[in-house]
Amino acid sequence: EKLRVWEPSNAYDFGQMINALNANKDKAACADLLTVTDPKTLPVLLSNKLEGEILLIFIQSLEHYIAGKDPGLAYQHLFYLSKAKRFKVVLALLSRNEKEEVQQLFDLLSESQSDQYSLEDLESLKKVYEL
């Protein structure tokens, strides 16, 4: 049965939902959570809890469920995700295959049009993700 998600009001609620999604590897529900979550609030909601598994389920959910429908939202989430505490540490620990997943999402976004970002914005964000 699909996990119910709602707009998180604090880091604790967000953390509980993320842990449940991650335990079930439920990318569709994760996409629902990212859709109802304001990207600007991600750094606060993640607090210091960002880990590789969380980054990856976000990337996979954005790639498979959000980027095709709303590339602007996917870009915003990538942008604010990079502002989260521990982002650099988590990024440094990604395997080559995991980095390739991140690259695929950027490729998808570069093929899409959005008024939320230009190709220059995307290129500079790629550098932040060390791609």
ZAKERO-182100 format. One line per field, with one value per atom (N, C-alpha, C): chain; atom name; residue in three letters; x, y, z. Coordinates in Angstrom, 1 decimal. Atoms other than C-alpha are relative to their C-alpha. Layout:
% residues N
tiba: A  ...
baro: CA  ...
kegu: ALA  ...
c1: X  ...
c2: Y  ...
c3: Z  ...
***
This chain:
% residues 131
tiba: A  A  A  A  A  A  A  A  A  A  A  A  A  A  A  A  A  A  A  A  A  A  A  A  A  A  A  A  A  A  A  A  A  A  A  A  A  A  A  A  A  A  A  A  A  A  A  A  A  A  A  A  A  A  A  A  A  A  A  A  A  A  A  A  A  A  A  A  A  A  A  A  A  A  A  A  A  A  A  A  A  A  A  A  A  A  A  A  A  A  A  A  A  A  A  A  A  A  A  A  A  A  A  A  A  A  A  A  A  A  A  A  A  A  A  A  A  A  A  A  A  A  A  A  A  A  A  A  A  A  A  A  A  A  A  A  A  A  A  A  A  A  A  A  A  A  A  A  A  A  A  A  A  A  A  A  A  A  A  A  A  A  A  A  A  A  A  A  A  A  A  A  A  A  A  A  A  A  A  A  A  A  A  A  A  A  A  A  A  A  A  A  A  A  A  A  A  A  A  A  A  A  A  A  A  A  A  A  A  A  A  A  A  A  A  A  A  A  A  A  A  A  A  A  A  A  A  A  A  A  A  A  A  A  A  A  A  A  A  A  A  A  A  A  A  A  A  A  A  A  A  A  A  A  A  A  A  A  A  A  A  A  A  A  A  A  A  A  A  A  A  A  A  A  A  A  A  A  A  A  A  A  A  A  A  A  A  A  A  A  A  A  A  A  A  A  A  A  A  A  A  A  A  A  A  A  A  A  A  A  A  A  A  A  A  A  A  A  A  A  A  A  A  A  A  A  A  A  A  A  A  A  A  A  A  A  A  A  A  A  A  A  A  A  A  A  A  A  A  A  A  A  A  A  A  A  A  A  A  A  A  A  A  A  A  A  A  A  A  A  A  A  A  A  A  A  A  A  A  A  A  A  A  A  A  A  A  A  A  A  A  A  A
baro: N  CA  C  N  CA  C  N  CA  C  N  CA  C  N  CA  C  N  CA  C  N  CA  C  N  CA  C  N  CA  C  N  CA  C  N  CA  C  N  CA  C  N  CA  C  N  CA  C  N  CA  C  N  CA  C  N  CA  C  N  CA  C  N  CA  C  N  CA  C  N  CA  C  N  CA  C  N  CA  C  N  CA  C  N  CA  C  N  CA  C  N  CA  C  N  CA  C  N  CA  C  N  CA  C  N  CA  C  N  CA  C  N  CA  C  N  CA  C  N  CA  C  N  CA  C  N  CA  C  N  CA  C  N  CA  C  N  CA  C  N  CA  C  N  CA  C  N  CA  C  N  CA  C  N  CA  C  N  CA  C  N  CA  C  N  CA  C  N  CA  C  N  CA  C  N  CA  C  N  CA  C  N  CA  C  N  CA  C  N  CA  C  N  CA  C  N  CA  C  N  CA  C  N  CA  C  N  CA  C  N  CA  C  N  CA  C  N  CA  C  N  CA  C  N  CA  C  N  CA  C  N  CA  C  N  CA  C  N  CA  C  N  CA  C  N  CA  C  N  CA  C  N  CA  C  N  CA  C  N  CA  C  N  CA  C  N  CA  C  N  CA  C  N  CA  C  N  CA  C  N  CA  C  N  CA  C  N  CA  C  N  CA  C  N  CA  C  N  CA  C  N  CA  C  N  CA  C  N  CA  C  N  CA  C  N  CA  C  N  CA  C  N  CA  C  N  CA  C  N  CA  C  N  CA  C  N  CA  C  N  CA  C  N  CA  C  N  CA  C  N  CA  C  N  CA  C  N  CA  C  N  CA  C  N  CA  C  N  CA  C  N  CA  C  N  CA  C  N  CA  C  N  CA  C  N  CA  C  N  CA  C  N  CA  C  N  CA  C  N  CA  C  N  CA  C  N  CA  C  N  CA  C  N  CA  C  N  CA  C  N  CA  C  N  CA  C  N  CA  C  N  CA  C  N  CA  C  N  CA  C  N  CA  C  N  CA  C  N  CA  C  N  CA  C  N  CA  C
kegu: GLU  GLU  GLU  LYS  LYS  LYS  LEU  LEU  LEU  ARG  ARG  ARG  VAL  VAL  VAL  TRP  TRP  TRP  GLU  GLU  GLU  PRO  PRO  PRO  SER  SER  SER  ASN  ASN  ASN  ALA  ALA  ALA  TYR  TYR  TYR  ASP  ASP  ASP  PHE  PHE  PHE  GLY  GLY  GLY  GLN  GLN  GLN  MET  MET  MET  ILE  ILE  ILE  ASN  ASN  ASN  ALA  ALA  ALA  LEU  LEU  LEU  ASN  ASN  ASN  ALA  ALA  ALA  ASN  ASN  ASN  LYS  LYS  LYS  ASP  ASP  ASP  LYS  LYS  LYS  ALA  ALA  ALA  ALA  ALA  ALA  CYS  CYS  CYS  ALA  ALA  ALA  ASP  ASP  ASP  LEU  LEU  LEU  LEU  LEU  LEU  THR  THR  THR  VAL  VAL  VAL  THR  THR  THR  ASP  ASP  ASP  PRO  PRO  PRO  LYS  LYS  LYS  THR  THR  THR  LEU  LEU  LEU  PRO  PRO  PRO  VAL  VAL  VAL  LEU  LEU  LEU  LEU  LEU  LEU  SER  SER  SER  ASN  ASN  ASN  LYS  LYS  LYS  LEU  LEU  LEU  GLU  GLU  GLU  GLY  GLY  GLY  GLU  GLU  GLU  ILE  ILE  ILE  LEU  LEU  LEU  LEU  LEU  LEU  ILE  ILE  ILE  PHE  PHE  PHE  ILE  ILE  ILE  GLN  GLN  GLN  SER  SER  SER  LEU  LEU  LEU  GLU  GLU  GLU  HIS  HIS  HIS  TYR  TYR  TYR  ILE  ILE  ILE  ALA  ALA  ALA  GLY  GLY  GLY  LYS  LYS  LYS  ASP  ASP  ASP  PRO  PRO  PRO  GLY  GLY  GLY  LEU  LEU  LEU  ALA  ALA  ALA  TYR  TYR  TYR  GLN  GLN  GLN  HIS  HIS  HIS  LEU  LEU  LEU  PHE  PHE  PHE  TYR  TYR  TYR  LEU  LEU  LEU  SER  SER  SER  LYS  LYS  LYS  ALA  ALA  ALA  LYS  LYS  LYS  ARG  ARG  ARG  PHE  PHE  PHE  LYS  LYS  LYS  VAL  VAL  VAL  VAL  VAL  VAL  LEU  LEU  LEU  ALA  ALA  ALA  LEU  LEU  LEU  LEU  LEU  LEU  SER  SER  SER  ARG  ARG  ARG  ASN  ASN  ASN  GLU  GLU  GLU  LYS  LYS  LYS  GLU  GLU  GLU  GLU  GLU  GLU  VAL  VAL  VAL  GLN  GLN  GLN  GLN  GLN  GLN  LEU  LEU  LEU  PHE  PHE  PHE  ASP  ASP  ASP  LEU  LEU  LEU  LEU  LEU  LEU  SER  SER  SER  GLU  GLU  GLU  SER  SER  SER  GLN  GLN  GLN  SER  SER  SER  ASP  ASP  ASP  GLN  GLN  GLN  TYR  TYR  TYR  SER  SER  SER  LEU  LEU  LEU  GLU  GLU  GLU  ASP  ASP  ASP  LEU  LEU  LEU  GLU  GLU  GLU  SER  SER  SER  LEU  LEU  LEU  LYS  LYS  LYS  LYS  LYS  LYS  VAL  VAL  VAL  TYR  TYR  TYR  GLU  GLU  GLU  LEU  LEU  LEU
c1: 0.9  0.0  0.9  -0.8  1.2  0.1  -0.1  2.5  -0.7  0.7  0.5  1.0  -0.9  2.5  -0.8  0.7  1.6  1.1  -1.0  3.4  0.5  -0.6  5.8  0.1  -0.1  5.6  1.3  -1.3  8.9  0.9  -1.0  12.1  -0.3  0.3  10.9  -1.0  1.0  7.8  0.6  -0.7  9.9  0.9  -0.9  12.5  -0.7  0.8  9.8  -0.5  0.5  8.3  1.2  -1.2  11.8  0.4  -0.4  12.7  -0.9  1.0  9.5  0.1  -0.1  9.9  1.3  -1.3  13.5  0.0  0.1  12.8  -0.7  0.8  10.3  0.5  -0.5  12.3  -1.1  1.2  9.0  0.3  -0.4  10.1  -1.2  1.2  6.5  -0.5  0.4  5.6  1.0  -1.0  8.9  -0.2  0.3  8.0  -1.2  1.2  4.6  0.5  -0.5  6.4  0.8  -0.8  8.8  -0.9  1.0  5.8  -0.7  0.7  4.1  0.9  -1.0  7.3  0.6  -0.6  8.4  1.6  -1.4  12.0  0.8  -0.8  13.2  0.1  -0.1  12.4  0.8  -0.8  14.5  1.2  -1.2  17.7  -0.4  0.5  15.7  -0.6  0.7  13.6  1.0  -1.0  16.6  0.9  -0.8  18.4  1.4  -1.3  21.7  -0.1  0.3  20.1  0.2  -0.2  21.1  1.0  -0.9  22.7  -0.1  0.0  23.6  -1.3  1.3  20.5  -1.1  1.0  18.3  0.2  -0.3  20.1  -0.4  0.3  19.7  -1.5  1.4  16.0  -0.6  0.5  15.4  0.4  -0.4  17.4  -0.8  0.8  15.6  -1.4  1.4  12.2  -0.1  0.0  13.0  0.1  -0.3  14.3  -1.2  1.0  11.5  -1.5  1.4  8.4  -0.2  0.2  9.0  0.5  -0.7  11.5  -0.8  0.7  9.3  -1.2  1.2  6.2  0.3  -0.2  7.7  1.5  -1.4  11.4  0.5  -0.4  11.4  0.0  0.1  10.3  1.2  -1.2  13.1  1.2  -1.1  15.6  0.1  0.0  14.5  0.4  -0.4  14.8  1.5  -1.5  18.3  0.8  -0.7  19.3  0.0  0.1  18.0  0.6  -0.6  19.2  1.5  -1.4  22.7  0.4  -0.2  22.3  -0.1  0.2  21.6  1.3  -1.2  24.0  0.4  -0.6  26.3  -0.1  0.1  25.6  1.4  -1.4  29.4  0.5  -0.4  30.1  -0.6  0.7  27.4  0.4  -0.5  28.4  1.3  -1.4  32.0  -0.1  0.1  30.8  -0.8  0.8  28.7  1.0  -0.7  29.9  -0.1  0.0  30.6  -1.4  1.4  27.2  -1.0  0.9  25.4  0.2  -0.3  27.1  -0.7  0.6  25.9  -1.5  1.4  22.3  -0.3  0.2  22.7  0.2  -0.3  24.2  -1.2  1.2  21.1  -1.1  1.0  18.8  0.4  -0.4  20.8  -0.2  0.2  20.8  -1.5  1.4  17.0  -0.4  0.4  16.7  0.5  -0.6  19.0  -0.8  0.8  16.7  -1.4  1.3  13.6  0.1  0.1  12.5  -0.8  0.7  11.5  0.4  -0.3  11.2  0.7  -0.6  12.6  1.6  -1.5  16.2  0.4  -0.6  18.4  1.1  -1.1  21.1  1.2  -1.2  23.7  -0.2  0.3  21.9  0.3  -0.1  21.9  1.5  -1.4  25.6  0.7  -0.7  26.6  -0.4  0.4  24.5  0.7  -0.8  26.2  1.4  -1.3  29.5  -0.1  0.2  28.1  -0.2  0.1  27.2  1.3  -1.3  30.8  -0.1  0.2  29.7  0.8
c2: -1.2  0.0  1.2  -1.2  3.4  0.9  -0.9  5.7  1.3  -1.3  8.8  1.0  -1.0  11.9  1.3  -1.3  15.5  1.0  -1.0  18.8  0.1  0.1  18.6  1.4  -1.3  21.4  0.2  -0.1  20.6  -1.1  0.9  18.7  -1.4  1.3  15.9  -0.8  0.7  15.1  -0.4  0.2  15.4  -1.2  1.1  13.0  -1.3  1.2  10.5  -0.5  0.4  10.5  -0.5  0.5  10.2  -1.3  1.3  7.3  -1.1  1.0  5.5  -0.3  0.1  6.2  -0.8  0.6  5.1  -1.5  1.4  1.9  -0.8  0.8  0.9  0.3  -0.4  2.5  0.4  -0.4  4.1  1.4  -1.2  6.6  0.8  -0.7  7.4  0.9  -0.8  8.5  1.1  -1.0  10.3  1.2  -1.0  12.2  0.8  -0.8  13.1  0.9  -0.9  14.4  1.2  -1.1  16.5  1.0  -0.9  17.8  0.9  -0.9  19.1  0.8  -0.7  20.4  1.2  -1.2  23.9  -0.2  0.3  23.4  0.9  -0.9  26.5  -0.5  0.5  24.7  -1.3  1.3  21.6  0.1  0.0  22.7  0.0  0.0  23.4  -1.3  1.3  20.3  -1.2  1.1  18.1  0.1  -0.2  19.7  -0.5  0.6  17.8  -1.5  1.4  14.5  -0.5  0.4  14.4  -1.2  1.1  11.0  -0.4  0.4  9.3  -0.7  0.7  7.1  0.9  -1.0  10.1  0.8  -0.8  12.1  -0.9  0.8  9.1  -0.2  0.2  8.5  1.3  -1.3  12.2  0.1  -0.1  12.1  -0.9  0.9  9.0  0.4  -0.5  10.4  1.2  -1.1  13.6  -0.4  0.5  11.8  -0.8  0.9  9.2  0.6  -0.4  11.1  1.5  -1.4  14.9  0.7  -0.8  16.1  0.0  0.0  15.0  0.9  -0.8  16.8  1.4  -1.4  19.8  0.1  -0.1  20.3  1.1  -1.1  23.6  -0.4  0.4  22.0  -0.9  0.9  19.3  0.9  -0.9  22.1  0.6  -0.7  24.0  -1.0  0.9  20.9  -0.3  0.3  20.1  1.2  -1.2  23.7  0.1  -0.1  23.8  -1.2  1.2  20.3  0.2  -0.3  21.6  0.9  -0.9  24.1  -0.7  0.7  21.4  -0.3  0.4  20.7  -1.4  1.3  17.7  -0.3  0.3  18.0  -0.3  0.3  18.2  -1.3  1.2  15.3  -1.2  1.1  13.1  -0.1  0.0  14.1  -0.7  0.6  13.1  -1.5  1.4  9.6  -0.8  0.7  8.8  -0.8  0.9  5.9  0.6  -0.5  6.4  -0.3  0.3  4.7  1.0  -1.0  7.0  1.3  -1.3  10.0  0.0  0.1  8.7  0.2  -0.2  8.7  1.5  -1.5  12.4  0.6  -0.5  13.1  -0.2  0.3  11.4  1.0  -1.0  13.8  1.3  -1.3  16.8  -0.1  0.2  15.4  0.2  -0.1  15.1  1.5  -1.4  18.7  0.9  -0.8  20.0  -0.1  0.2  18.5  0.6  -0.6  20.2  1.5  -1.4  23.7  0.5  -0.5  25.7  1.5  -1.4  29.3  0.2  0.0  28.3  0.0  0.0  27.9  0.1  -0.1  28.6  -1.1  1.0  26.2  0.4  -0.5  28.4  -0.3  0.4  27.9  -1.4  1.4  24.2  -0.4  0.3  24.2  0.4  -0.4  26.1  -0.9  0.9  23.8  -1.4  1.2  20.8  0.0  -0.2  22.2  -0.2  0.2  22.3  -1.5  1.5  18.6  -0.7  0.5  18.1  -1.0  0.8  16.7  0.7
c3: 0.0  0.0  0.0  0.2  -0.9  1.3  -1.2  1.9  -0.3  0.0  2.6  0.4  -0.3  2.5  0.0  0.0  3.3  0.2  -0.1  3.4  1.4  -1.4  6.3  0.6  -0.7  8.9  0.7  -0.8  10.6  -0.4  0.3  10.3  0.5  -0.6  12.5  -0.9  0.9  10.4  -1.3  1.3  7.2  0.2  -0.3  8.7  0.1  -0.2  9.7  -1.4  1.3  6.2  -0.9  0.8  4.5  0.4  -0.5  6.7  -0.5  0.5  5.8  -1.5  1.5  2.1  -0.3  0.3  2.2  0.3  -0.5  4.1  -1.1  1.0  1.4  -1.5  1.3  -1.5  -0.9  0.7  -2.5  -0.7  0.8  -5.2  -0.4  0.4  -6.2  1.2  -1.2  -2.7  0.3  -0.2  -2.4  -1.0  1.0  -5.6  0.5  -0.6  -4.0  1.1  -1.1  -0.9  -0.6  0.6  -3.1  -0.7  0.7  -5.0  0.9  -1.0  -1.9  0.9  -0.8  -0.3  -0.8  0.6  -1.1  0.0  0.1  -2.4  0.9  -0.8  -0.5  1.5  -1.4  2.8  0.2  -0.1  2.0  0.9  -1.0  3.8  1.4  -1.4  7.0  0.3  -0.3  6.7  0.2  -0.1  6.1  1.3  -1.2  9.0  -0.3  0.2  9.4  -0.4  0.2  8.3  -1.4  1.4  4.6  0.0  0.2  3.7  -1.4  1.4  0.5  -0.5  0.4  0.5  -0.3  0.2  0.9  -1.3  1.2  -1.8  -1.2  1.1  -4.1  -0.3  0.2  -3.5  -0.6  0.5  -4.1  -1.5  1.4  -7.4  -0.8  0.8  -8.6  -0.1  0.1  -7.7  -0.9  0.9  -9.4  -1.5  1.4  -12.5  -0.6  0.5  -12.8  0.0  -0.2  -11.6  -0.2  -0.1  -11.6  -1.2  1.1  -14.3  -1.3  1.3  -17.2  0.0  -0.1  -15.9  0.4  -0.5  -14.1  0.2  -0.1  -14.9  0.9  -0.9  -13.1  1.5  -1.4  -9.8  0.3  -0.2  -10.3  0.2  -0.1  -10.9  1.4  -1.3  -7.8  1.2  -1.1  -5.6  0.0  0.1  -6.9  0.5  -0.4  -6.3  1.5  -1.4  -2.7  0.8  -0.6  -2.0  0.2  0.0  -2.7  1.1  -1.1  0.1  1.4  -1.2  2.7  0.7  -0.8  5.6  -0.5  0.3  4.8  -1.5  1.5  1.0  -0.5  0.5  0.2  0.4  -0.6  2.5  -0.8  0.6  1.0  -1.5  1.4  -2.6  -0.1  0.1  -1.9  0.1  -0.3  -0.8  -1.1  1.0  -3.9  -0.9  0.9  -6.1  -1.4  1.4  -9.8  -0.6  0.5  -10.6  0.5  -0.6  -8.2  -0.6  0.7  -9.8  -1.4  1.4  -13.2  0.1  -0.1  -11.9  0.1  -0.1  -10.9  -1.4  1.4  -14.4  -0.9  0.8  -16.0  0.2  -0.3  -14.2  -0.6  0.6  -15.3  -1.5  1.4  -18.9  -0.4  0.2  -18.7  0.1  -0.2  -17.4  -1.1  1.1  -20.2  -1.3  1.2  -22.8  0.2  -0.2  -21.2  0.0  -0.1  -21.3  1.2  -1.1  -18.3  0.2  -0.3  -17.3  1.4  -1.3  -13.9  -0.1  0.1  -15.2  -1.5  1.4  -18.2  0.0  0.1  -19.5  0.7  -0.9  -17.8  1.4  -1.4  -14.5  0.2  -0.1  -15.1  0.0  0.0  -16.0  1.3  -1.2  -12.9  1.2  -1.1  -10.7  -0.2  0.3  -12.4  0.7  -0.6  -11.1  1.5  -1.4  -7.6  0.4  -0.2  -8.0  -0.5  0.4  -9.2  -1.2  1.2  -12.6  -1.2
***
